[in-house]
């Protein structure tokens, strides 16, 4: 006997069907390890084809109540949403095309994007217990840090976590992931971590620091709870569905370094430089390979200071001895609140009467005044100025001039790192110098490789600092400090340097180191 459903029963049945969650589970191997990882911030990445995106979707469907999954651009979300609707669910039930959300089984998955720096502000105050990033190396560091700030829940027993997926960076802008997950991705890290191993980190005075464990601790009256991180490598061989399609042979056919990045998940494989990048990455890497901790010889030659402008920026002091740079001294902006304190820190670092080159645009003016009043040979650097640049030409052709002092300083350091230029000189030549040695610092490497240049009618123009910050979402204070320390000012008595930098114009009386 056939019984017919009442209208109310049909409504209730449809509601039940809408709430059915697919029978999804992680693949054995690396995806399962990532799915079960206890890390607060997980990076599951490396080789292409490791079912990385499926991990984010599966966690949102089975483990979390409120989830958000980000891609850098909205058009890149289409592949994710189609995978979710047509492959994993085989239904559009619960999907909202306008809001880009899915409601299923009492769970909500939101899809979002932030193409440009600042777009992340649109998600301010929206709490999610799962914050996911697909292709994390496409995001700016500032976007990532802002968006994970809303990883929270009010639901008792609901776990909160951040999960990032992606391949190795193919552009300089994505190198920050190697610094953030340095124990797993940086081969020069002094205490490397095994895949899946938990390490704990805290942000203290605006700076990430690794701590011993998850025990909360007091810092200046504030209770700080460390967060755990880990990295789990993905492998195409863990995905039987793609292996059955011959996808691995496609990866094997890619040109290098893309082949190493996508097939093996090699984070050390070459990252393509922008055609207008002023200092090639390989030049910086070679300078860092030459560095040894005991390279200090003779007296301190010069110092460069980039003063923090607030926020997450640091006041950075770079010093050098000839062509060897010791490790940079970095102080969070909170530790340099005024000119007197900043000047005191500079005096404690600088030795041998070395000239201090300090960026006086903005907040650098006050520290400069305090240095001069304490008889320190401080040289004001107005990088935007184009005065007194007559006669300054590039060394390679001898014909190219410079738009401003910032362009000249960066180009001179580029020339110092150029292996061909120095190799063609006899050691007795007046322009010959020993190779530059830089401390192996991921942030410094990223900063030196960040600026771009162009040739204008008035000469070489290096990208302004504010434009770099807008493009990358972070400051390049380490790089600017090193560039200023490259200036070699003849030592003069402190009384010969005017105390009023506003009346003091760069005279071009310095030369590259």
C-alpha positions in Angstrom: 0.0 0.0 0.0 1.4 3.4 -1.0 1.1 6.2 1.5 1.4 9.8 0.4 3.4 12.4 2.3 1.6 15.4 3.6 2.9 18.9 2.6 4.3 19.4 6.1 6.1 16.0 6.0 7.6 16.9 2.6 8.9 20.2 4.1 10.5 18.4 7.1 12.0 15.7 4.8 13.6 18.4 2.6 15.0 20.1 5.7 16.6 16.8 6.7 18.0 16.2 3.2 19.4 19.7 3.2 21.2 19.0 6.5 22.8 15.7 5.3 26.6 16.0 5.4 28.5 13.9 2.8 30.4 10.9 3.9 33.7 12.6 3.4 37.0 11.5 5.0 40.6 12.4 4.5 42.9 10.3 2.3 45.3 8.0 4.0 48.8 9.5 4.5 49.6 13.2 4.5 46.1 14.5 4.2 45.0 12.5 7.2 47.9 13.8 9.2 46.9 17.3 8.4 43.3 16.6 9.1 44.1 15.3 12.6 46.9 17.8 13.4 46.6 19.6 16.7 48.3 22.7 15.4 46.7 26.1 15.9 48.2 27.2 12.6 48.9 24.5 10.0 50.6 24.8 6.7 49.7 21.8 4.5 51.6 22.3 1.3 54.4 21.7 -1.1 53.8 19.5 -4.2 50.9 20.0 -6.5 48.0 17.4 -6.5 48.2 16.6 -2.7 44.4 17.3 -2.3 45.2 20.5 -0.4 42.0 22.3 -1.3 39.9 19.3 -0.4 41.3 19.4 3.1 39.9 22.9 3.7 36.5 21.9 2.3 36.4 18.7 4.2 37.3 20.4 7.5 34.5 22.9 6.9 32.0 20.2 6.2 32.9 17.8 9.0 34.8 19.6 11.9 33.8 23.2 12.1 30.7 25.3 12.7 31.7 28.6 11.2 34.4 28.5 8.5 35.8 30.9 6.0 38.1 29.9 3.1 40.0 32.7 1.3 41.6 33.0 -2.1 43.5 36.1 -3.1 41.1 36.9 -6.0 37.4 36.3 -6.2 37.7 34.7 -9.6 40.0 32.0 -8.1 37.1 30.9 -5.8 35.2 29.3 -8.7 37.2 26.1 -8.7 36.8 25.7 -5.0 33.0 26.2 -5.0 32.5 24.0 -8.0 34.5 21.2 -6.4 32.4 21.6 -3.2 29.0 21.7 -5.0 29.4 19.3 -7.9 31.9 16.8 -6.7 31.8 16.6 -2.9 28.0 17.4 -2.4 26.6 16.7 -5.8 23.9 19.2 -4.9 23.4 23.0 -4.6 21.2 22.6 -1.6 22.1 25.1 1.0 24.3 27.1 -1.4 23.8 30.9 -1.7 25.2 32.3 -4.9 24.9 35.9 -3.8 26.7 35.5 -0.4 29.0 32.7 -1.5 28.0 30.7 1.5 27.0 27.1 2.1 24.8 26.0 5.0 24.7 22.3 5.7 24.3 20.2 8.8 24.2 23.2 11.1 27.5 24.4 9.6 28.3 27.5 7.6 31.2 27.8 5.0 31.9 31.3 3.8 34.2 32.0 0.7 36.1 35.3 0.6 38.8 37.2 -1.2 41.0 40.2 -0.7 42.7 41.1 -4.0 44.4 44.4 -2.8 46.1 45.4 0.3 43.4 46.8 2.6 40.6 44.6 1.2 40.9 42.4 4.3 39.3 45.1 6.4 36.0 44.1 5.0 36.2 40.9 7.2 37.0 42.8 10.4 35.0 41.5 13.4 33.7 38.4 11.7 34.5 35.4 14.0 35.3 32.0 12.4 36.5 28.8 14.2 38.2 27.7 10.9 40.1 30.3 8.9 41.4 28.7 5.7 43.8 30.1 3.1 44.0 28.3 -0.3 47.3 29.1 -2.0 48.7 31.0 1.0 51.8 32.3 -0.8 49.6 34.5 -3.0 48.6 36.5 0.1 50.4 39.4 1.7 51.8 38.9 5.1 49.8 41.8 6.5 46.5 40.3 5.1 47.3 36.9 6.7 48.0 38.4 10.1 44.9 40.6 10.1 42.5 37.8 9.0 43.7 35.2 11.5 43.0 37.7 14.2 39.3 36.8 14.0 39.8 33.1 14.6 37.6 32.5 17.6 34.3 31.0 18.7 31.7 31.3 21.4 30.5 27.7 21.0 31.6 25.5 23.9 33.8 22.7 22.8 34.3 24.0 19.3 38.0 23.9 18.3 39.5 26.9 16.5 42.4 26.7 14.0 44.0 28.3 11.0 44.8 26.0 8.0 46.9 27.2 5.1 47.5 25.3 1.9 49.6 26.0 -1.1 52.6 25.3 -3.3 56.1 26.8 -2.8 56.2 30.6 -3.6 56.9 31.4 -7.3 57.3 35.1 -6.7 59.3 37.2 -4.1 56.1 38.4 -2.5 55.3 34.9 -1.2 58.7 34.3 0.5 57.3 35.4 3.9 55.9 31.9 4.4 59.4 30.6 4.7 60.2 33.0 7.5 56.8 32.3 9.3 57.4 28.5 9.1 61.1 28.8 9.3 61.8 25.7 11.5 60.3 23.5 8.7 61.1 25.5 5.6 64.4 27.4 6.2 67.4 25.1 5.8 69.5 27.6 7.7 67.3 27.5 10.8 69.4 26.7 13.9 66.8 24.3 15.3 64.9 22.6 12.5 61.6 20.9 13.1 60.3 17.6 11.7 57.1 17.6 9.5 54.1 17.6 11.7 56.1 18.5 14.8 54.4 21.2 16.9 56.3 24.4 17.8 54.9 27.2 19.9 55.2 30.9 19.1 54.1 34.2 20.8 54.0 37.7 19.6 55.9 39.8 22.1 56.1 43.6 21.6 55.1 43.1 18.0 57.6 40.4 17.2 57.1 36.7 16.7 59.2 34.6 19.1 59.5 30.9 19.5 58.8 29.7 23.1 59.3 26.4 24.8 55.8 25.2 25.1 52.1 26.1 25.3 52.3 27.4 28.9 50.8 30.9 29.2 53.1 33.5 30.7 53.0 37.1 31.9 54.7 39.8 29.9 54.5 43.4 31.3 51.2 42.6 33.1 49.7 40.9 30.0 48.9 37.2 30.0 50.2 35.7 26.7 49.1 32.3 25.5 51.4 30.7 22.9 50.0 29.3 19.6 51.3 26.2 18.0 52.4 25.9 14.3 53.4 23.1 12.1 54.1 22.2 8.5 53.0 19.0 6.8 54.3 18.4 3.2 51.8 17.4 0.6 52.6 14.8 -2.1 50.9 13.9 -5.3 51.6 10.2 -4.6 49.2 10.5 -1.7 46.3 11.2 -4.0 45.3 8.0 -5.8 42.7 9.7 -7.8 45.2 12.0 -9.6 47.8 9.3 -9.8 45.3 7.3 -11.8 45.0 10.1 -14.3 48.6 10.4 -15.2 48.9 13.8 -13.5 52.4 13.0 -12.2 53.7 12.8 -15.7 52.4 16.3 -16.4 54.3 17.6 -13.4 57.5 15.8 -14.5 57.3 17.6 -17.8 57.3 21.1 -16.3 60.4 23.2 -16.8 62.7 24.0 -13.8 62.4 25.4 -11.2 58.6 24.9 -11.5 59.1 21.2 -11.8 61.0 21.0 -8.5 58.4 23.2 -6.8 55.3 21.4 -8.0 56.6 17.8 -8.2 58.7 17.7 -5.0 57.4 20.7 -3.1 60.9 22.2 -3.0 60.7 25.5 -1.2 64.4 26.2 -2.0 63.9 26.0 -5.8 64.4 29.3 -7.6 61.7 31.9 -7.3 61.3 34.0 -10.4 62.5 37.6 -10.0 60.4 40.4 -11.5 62.1 41.8 -14.6 62.5 45.2 -12.9 63.7 43.9 -9.5 66.7 46.1 -8.7 68.8 43.5 -6.9 68.6 39.9 -8.2 67.8 37.3 -5.6 70.8 35.2 -6.4 73.2 38.1 -5.7 71.7 38.4 -2.2 71.9 34.7 -1.6 75.6 34.6 -2.6 76.3 37.5 -0.2 74.6 35.6 2.6 76.5 32.4 1.8 79.8 34.3 2.2 78.9 35.4 5.7 80.6 34.0 8.8 80.0 35.1 12.4 83.7 35.9 12.8 84.0 38.1 9.7 84.5 41.3 11.7 87.8 43.0 10.9 89.1 46.4 12.0 86.9 49.3 13.0 83.2 49.9 12.4 83.0 51.7 9.1 79.4 52.9 8.9 75.9 52.6 10.4 72.4 53.0 8.9 69.3 53.5 10.9 65.7 53.2 9.7 63.4 54.5 12.5 60.0 52.8 13.1 56.9 54.6 12.0 54.7 52.7 14.4 52.5 49.6 13.9 54.4 46.4 13.3 57.5 48.1 12.0 60.9 47.9 13.7 63.6 50.5 14.3 66.5 48.8 12.6 70.2 49.5 13.1 72.6 48.1 10.5 76.4 48.4 10.9 79.3 47.2 8.8 83.0 46.6 9.0 84.4 47.2 5.5 82.2 44.9 3.4 81.1 42.6 6.3 77.7 43.2 8.1 77.0 41.8 11.5 73.5 40.7 12.4 71.0 43.6 12.3 69.8 45.1 15.6 66.0 45.3 15.5 63.8 47.0 18.1 60.0 47.0 18.0 58.4 50.4 17.5 57.1 50.2 21.1 60.7 50.3 22.3 61.5 53.5 20.4 58.7 55.8 21.4 60.6 59.0 21.1 63.8 60.6 19.8 65.8 60.4 23.0 65.3 56.7 23.6 65.9 55.9 19.9 69.2 57.9 20.0 70.2 56.1 23.2 69.8 52.7 21.5 71.8 53.9 18.5 74.6 55.1 20.7 74.7 51.7 22.5 75.2 49.9 19.2 77.5 52.2 17.2 81.3 52.0 17.9 84.6 53.5 16.8 83.1 56.9 16.0 81.4 55.4 12.9 79.1 57.9 11.1 75.4 57.2 11.6 73.3 57.6 8.5 69.7 58.1 9.5 66.5 58.5 7.5 65.2 61.9 8.7 62.0 61.9 6.7 59.1 61.6 9.2 60.0 60.3 12.7 63.8 60.2 12.1 64.3 63.9 12.6 64.0 63.8 16.4 66.6 61.0 16.9 68.9 62.8 14.6 68.8 66.0 16.7 69.5 64.0 19.9 72.5 62.3 18.3 74.0 65.5 17.1 73.5 67.2 20.5 75.4 64.3 22.0 78.4 64.8 19.6 77.6 61.8 17.5 78.5 62.1 13.8 75.0 61.7 12.4 74.4 62.2 8.7 70.8 63.1 7.7 69.5 61.2 4.7 66.6 62.7 2.8 66.1 59.9 0.3 63.5 61.8 -1.7 65.8 64.8 -2.4 67.4 65.2 -5.9 69.8 68.0 -4.9 73.5 67.8 -5.6 73.3 64.6 -7.7 75.1 66.1 -10.6 77.9 63.9 -11.8 76.6 60.7 -10.2 76.4 58.0 -12.9 76.0 54.3 -12.9 79.4 52.4 -13.0 78.5 50.0 -15.7 77.8 52.4 -18.6 78.8 55.7 -17.0 75.8 57.4 -18.6 72.7 56.7 -16.4 71.9 59.4 -13.8 69.6 59.1 -10.8 66.2 60.6 -10.0 66.9 61.0 -6.3 69.2 59.9 -3.5 67.2 56.8 -2.7 67.7 55.6 -6.3 71.5 56.3 -6.1 71.9 54.5 -2.7 70.1 51.4 -3.9 71.9 51.3 -7.2 75.3 51.6 -5.5 74.5 48.6 -3.4 73.3 46.7 -6.4 76.7 47.4 -8.0 78.5 46.2 -4.9 76.7 42.9 -5.1 77.0 42.4 -8.9 79.4 39.4 -9.2 80.4 40.3 -12.8 81.3 43.9 -12.1 83.6 43.1 -9.2 85.1 40.0 -10.9 86.3 42.1 -13.8 88.3 44.4 -11.6 91.9 43.9 -10.7 92.3 43.9 -6.8 94.6 46.9 -7.2 91.9 48.9 -9.0 90.5 51.9 -7.1 87.0 50.6 -7.4 87.8 47.0 -6.3 86.4 45.9 -3.0 86.1 42.5 -1.2 82.8 40.8 -1.8 79.9 41.9 0.5 78.9 39.5 3.2 75.4 39.7 4.6 73.9 37.9 7.6 71.6 35.1 6.6 68.3 36.7 7.5 65.1 35.8 5.6 63.5 39.2 6.3 66.6 41.1 5.1 66.7 38.9 2.0 63.0 39.6 1.2 63.6 43.4 1.8 66.6 43.6 -0.5 64.7 41.7 -3.2 61.5 43.8 -2.9 62.2 47.1 -4.7 61.7 47.6 -8.4 63.1 50.3 -10.6 62.4 52.0 -13.9 64.2 54.3 -16.2 62.7 57.8 -16.5 63.6 60.9 -18.5 65.5 62.1 -15.5 67.4 58.9 -14.7 67.0 55.7 -12.7 64.1 55.7 -10.3 63.8 53.1 -7.5 60.3 52.3 -6.2 59.4 54.6 -3.3 59.2 53.0 0.1 55.5 53.8 0.5 54.7 52.1 -2.8 56.5 49.0 -1.7 54.6 48.9 1.6 51.4 49.3 -0.3 52.3 46.5 -2.7 53.7 44.0 -0.1 51.6 45.1 2.9 54.8 45.4 5.1 57.8 47.7 5.5 61.2 47.1 4.2 63.1 48.6 7.1 65.8 45.9 7.2 66.8 46.6 3.6 66.7 50.3 3.9 69.0 50.2 7.0 71.5 48.1 5.2 71.5 50.4 2.2 72.1 53.4 4.4 75.0 51.6 6.2 76.7 51.1 2.8 77.3 54.9 2.6 80.9 55.6 3.4 81.2 59.1 4.9 84.7 60.4 5.6 85.0 60.7 9.4 84.8 64.4 10.5 84.7 66.0 13.9 81.2 66.1 15.3 81.3 69.9 15.4 81.5 70.0 11.6 78.0 68.5 11.3 75.1 70.9 11.7 72.6 70.2 14.4 69.7 71.4 12.4 69.1 68.7 9.7 66.3 70.8 8.2 68.9 73.3 7.0 71.4 70.6 6.1 71.3 69.2 2.5 73.2 66.1 1.4 76.3 67.4 -0.3 77.2 64.2 -2.2 80.4 63.9 0.0 79.9 60.2 0.5 80.9 57.3 -1.6 79.9 53.7 -1.8 81.8 51.3 0.5 
